[in-house]
């Protein structure tokens, strides 16, 4: 079995070899019992494959399968990521509370504004429970720093949320 491969034996079975190649295979078969066993196994596989009945599908088979997939997809509701939403909500509420407290403490004149009652409630809550926070907010430099950091955090949260939304859209477009 010098250079007789399965491919050559399959071509021999199918009658696709020229006269010289057929003679070479016959000579090798006379010398090698293992090659004869391999040829018999390949003939048995070839006969089995030829006896398989071919199933034909209807012309609208693909359409029917796609309709079934679409119906199944509509039946499944996408999961809402409550963890992500709750983290963003807590983050947003914290940033808003810090901004209200910072602006209320930084307000130089005592003129009432539309948010004054709400800011007073937040300030009263902080002063009752956390007097240390109120002392921190009395410094205008700290207030400015916290305001800038809060703005940066809000912008970061916005872009994170948008990135998550775009990723979800891309993932849905790939899977559909």
Secondary structure, 3 states (H helix, E strand, C coil): CCCCCHHHHHHHHHCCCCHHHHHHHHHHHHHCHHHHHHHHHHHHHHHHHHHCCCCCCCCCHHHHHHHHHHHHHHHCCCCCCHHHHHHHHHHHHHHHHHHHHHHHHHCCCCCCCCCHHHHHHHHHHHHHHCHHHHHHCCCHHHHHHHHHHHHHHHHHHHHHHHHHHHHHHHHHHHHC
